[in-house]
Amino acid sequence: MHNEFKTNREEKMKETIIYNNKKIKLPCDVLYNDCEMVEEINPFSGEVCKLPRFARGVYVKIKNAEINGDYKTMQKCITWFQKHFTKEYYTLLD
């Protein structure tokens, strides 16, 4: 039964979102998987950017992975963020 849960969780982590008529595979599970636009603020520079909630979920995953020392997850999500939200990456994470 434990293996079934893990398999279902892995399937969820590979969820695909359609955004701007493109299919984007998420690198991790996120709380909100919709495309509603939200603002996020860089805590160091104060710069603001808008991004869809599913992308903010990946951003939150990056920050949590950093705090927890989970550098494998952090790097996986950063790579995804750089590819799909380049401008926002430079505002929030660079």
VOVO-522824 format. One record per residue (C-alpha): x, z, y; residue in one letter. Coordinates in nm, 4 decimals, padded with zeros to 6 digits, always signed. Example, Ala and Ser with C-alpha at 12.3 -4.5 7.8 and 13.67 -1.06 7.14 Angstrom:
2
ROSE, +01.2300, +00.7800, -00.4500, A
ROSE, +01.3670, +00.7140, -00.1060, S
This chain:
94
ROSE, +00.0000, +00.0000, +00.0000, M
ROSE, +00.2876, +00.0740, +00.2380, H
ROSE, +00.4205, -00.2803, +00.1820, N
ROSE, +00.0808, -00.4276, +00.2698, E
ROSE, +00.0864, -00.2452, +00.6038, F
ROSE, +00.4351, -00.3712, +00.6759, K
ROSE, +00.3352, -00.7295, +00.5901, T
ROSE, +00.0281, -00.7112, +00.8146, N
ROSE, +00.2395, -00.5662, +01.0966, R
ROSE, +00.4970, -00.8444, +01.0574, E
ROSE, +00.2186, -01.1036, +01.0704, E
ROSE, +00.0878, -00.9492, +01.3929, K
ROSE, +00.4367, -00.9569, +01.5403, M
ROSE, +00.4394, -01.3325, +01.4897, K
ROSE, +00.1187, -01.3772, +01.6872, E
ROSE, +00.0947, -01.6994, +01.8863, T
ROSE, -00.0513, -01.7121, +02.2367, I
ROSE, -00.1700, -02.0261, +02.4116, I
ROSE, -00.0513, -02.0123, +02.7730, Y
ROSE, -00.0453, -02.3084, +03.0144, N
ROSE, -00.1434, -02.5341, +02.7229, N
ROSE, +00.1667, -02.4276, +02.5260, K
ROSE, +00.1840, -02.2247, +02.2072, K
ROSE, +00.4156, -01.9279, +02.2504, I
ROSE, +00.5108, -01.7110, +01.9536, K
ROSE, +00.5487, -01.3472, +02.0524, L
ROSE, +00.8728, -01.1739, +01.9496, P
ROSE, +00.7011, -00.8380, +01.8957, C
ROSE, +00.3655, -00.6685, +01.8869, D
ROSE, +00.2102, -00.6050, +02.2280, V
ROSE, -00.0822, -00.3937, +02.3421, L
ROSE, -00.2541, -00.6745, +02.5352, Y
ROSE, -00.2352, -01.0316, +02.4140, N
ROSE, -00.4320, -01.1989, +02.6901, D
ROSE, -00.3239, -01.4173, +02.9810, C
ROSE, -00.4639, -01.2131, +03.2689, E
ROSE, -00.2062, -01.2171, +03.5463, M
ROSE, -00.0597, -00.8808, +03.6493, V
ROSE, +00.2124, -00.7662, +03.8860, E
ROSE, +00.5293, -00.5973, +03.7692, E
ROSE, +00.7892, -00.4355, +03.9949, I
ROSE, +01.1625, -00.4165, +03.9361, N
ROSE, +01.2252, -00.0402, +03.9601, P
ROSE, +01.5724, -00.0911, +04.1108, F
ROSE, +01.5232, -00.3726, +04.3629, S
ROSE, +01.1526, -00.3322, +04.4400, G
ROSE, +01.1013, -00.7064, +04.3828, E
ROSE, +00.7563, -00.7997, +04.2549, V
ROSE, +00.6521, -01.0833, +04.0265, C
ROSE, +00.3342, -01.1903, +03.8510, K
ROSE, +00.3196, -01.2582, +03.4812, L
ROSE, +00.0549, -01.2664, +03.2076, P
ROSE, -00.0220, -00.9371, +03.0386, R
ROSE, +00.1228, -01.0484, +02.7052, F
ROSE, +00.4576, -01.1140, +02.8781, A
ROSE, +00.4418, -00.7752, +03.0483, R
ROSE, +00.3968, -00.6294, +02.7012, G
ROSE, +00.7254, -00.7880, +02.5962, V
ROSE, +00.8882, -00.6554, +02.9150, Y
ROSE, +00.7664, -00.3039, +02.8289, V
ROSE, +00.9016, -00.3474, +02.4751, K
ROSE, +01.2428, -00.4396, +02.6239, I
ROSE, +01.2502, -00.1313, +02.8462, K
ROSE, +01.1363, +00.0991, +02.5630, N
ROSE, +01.3943, -00.0489, +02.3244, A
ROSE, +01.6622, +00.0131, +02.5877, E
ROSE, +01.5576, +00.3779, +02.6236, I
ROSE, +01.5499, +00.4238, +02.2444, N
ROSE, +01.8832, +00.2487, +02.1835, G
ROSE, +01.7159, -00.0235, +01.9739, D
ROSE, +01.9463, -00.3000, +02.0921, Y
ROSE, +01.8420, -00.5480, +01.8220, K
ROSE, +01.4797, -00.5439, +01.9409, T
ROSE, +01.5893, -00.5374, +02.3033, M
ROSE, +01.8066, -00.8487, +02.2631, Q
ROSE, +01.5415, -01.0356, +02.0626, K
ROSE, +01.2830, -00.9724, +02.3346, C
ROSE, +01.5257, -01.0488, +02.6203, I
ROSE, +01.6104, -01.3845, +02.4621, T
ROSE, +01.2385, -01.4629, +02.4341, W
ROSE, +01.1794, -01.3543, +02.7962, F
ROSE, +01.4665, -01.5699, +02.9242, Q
ROSE, +01.3251, -01.8733, +02.7427, K
ROSE, +00.9590, -01.8392, +02.8385, H
ROSE, +00.9675, -01.6573, +03.1743, F
ROSE, +01.3018, -01.7439, +03.3293, T
ROSE, +01.2117, -01.6775, +03.6927, K
ROSE, +01.0486, -01.3458, +03.6053, E
ROSE, +01.3490, -01.2530, +03.3911, Y
ROSE, +01.5775, -01.2838, +03.6937, Y
ROSE, +01.3371, -01.0741, +03.9013, T
ROSE, +01.2831, -00.7955, +03.6490, L
ROSE, +01.5772, -00.7810, +03.4114, L
ROSE, +01.8872, -00.9526, +03.5463, D
